[in-house]
Amino acid sequence: MTTPAGLTWAWRLWATAVSINLVVWLIVILSSGEFVDFWPIWVAGPWGAVLLVATVFRNLDRPSQP
């Protein structure tokens, strides 16, 4: 099961965006001294769900190779 280059690129872009959001969230928590709602989920969740569905359906469309 291989993924096309565009889908691999999209997953890497997602991971980069989520990582940046997590770092910003952690900086906000450490600088304010208070727990802030986990807002990076609004970036990671919907975008990740769409990529997951695209990946699963992409791999289901391909016939099994012997």
C-alpha positions in Angstrom: 0.0 0.0 0.0 1.7 3.1 -1.2 0.4 6.6 -1.0 0.8 9.1 -3.9 3.4 11.9 -3.5 0.7 14.5 -3.0 -0.9 12.6 -0.1 2.5 12.1 1.5 3.2 15.8 1.1 -0.2 16.7 2.7 0.6 14.5 5.7 4.0 16.1 6.2 2.4 19.6 5.9 -0.2 18.5 8.5 2.5 17.3 10.9 4.4 20.5 10.5 1.3 22.7 11.1 0.3 20.6 14.1 3.9 20.8 15.5 4.0 24.5 15.2 0.6 24.9 16.9 1.7 22.6 19.7 4.8 24.6 20.3 2.9 27.9 20.4 0.3 26.4 22.7 3.1 25.2 25.1 4.7 28.6 25.0 1.4 30.3 25.9 0.9 27.9 28.8 4.5 28.4 30.1 4.5 32.1 29.7 1.0 32.7 31.3 1.4 30.1 34.1 -2.1 28.9 33.5 -3.6 26.0 31.6 -5.1 27.1 28.3 -7.7 25.1 26.5 -6.1 22.7 24.0 -6.9 24.7 20.9 -4.4 22.9 18.5 -7.0 20.1 18.3 -9.0 22.5 16.0 -6.1 22.3 13.5 -5.1 18.7 14.1 -8.5 17.1 14.3 -10.5 18.1 11.2 -7.5 18.3 8.9 -6.2 14.9 10.2 -9.6 13.3 9.8 -9.8 14.4 6.2 -6.3 13.1 5.4 -7.1 9.8 7.2 -10.2 9.3 5.1 -8.4 10.2 1.9 -5.6 7.8 2.8 -7.9 4.9 3.7 -10.1 5.3 0.6 -7.0 5.7 -1.6 -5.7 2.4 -0.4 -9.1 0.7 -0.6 -9.4 1.7 -4.3 -6.2 -0.1 -5.2 -6.4 -3.9 -6.0 -4.4 -6.3 -3.8 -1.1 -7.2 -5.3 0.1 -10.8 -5.1 
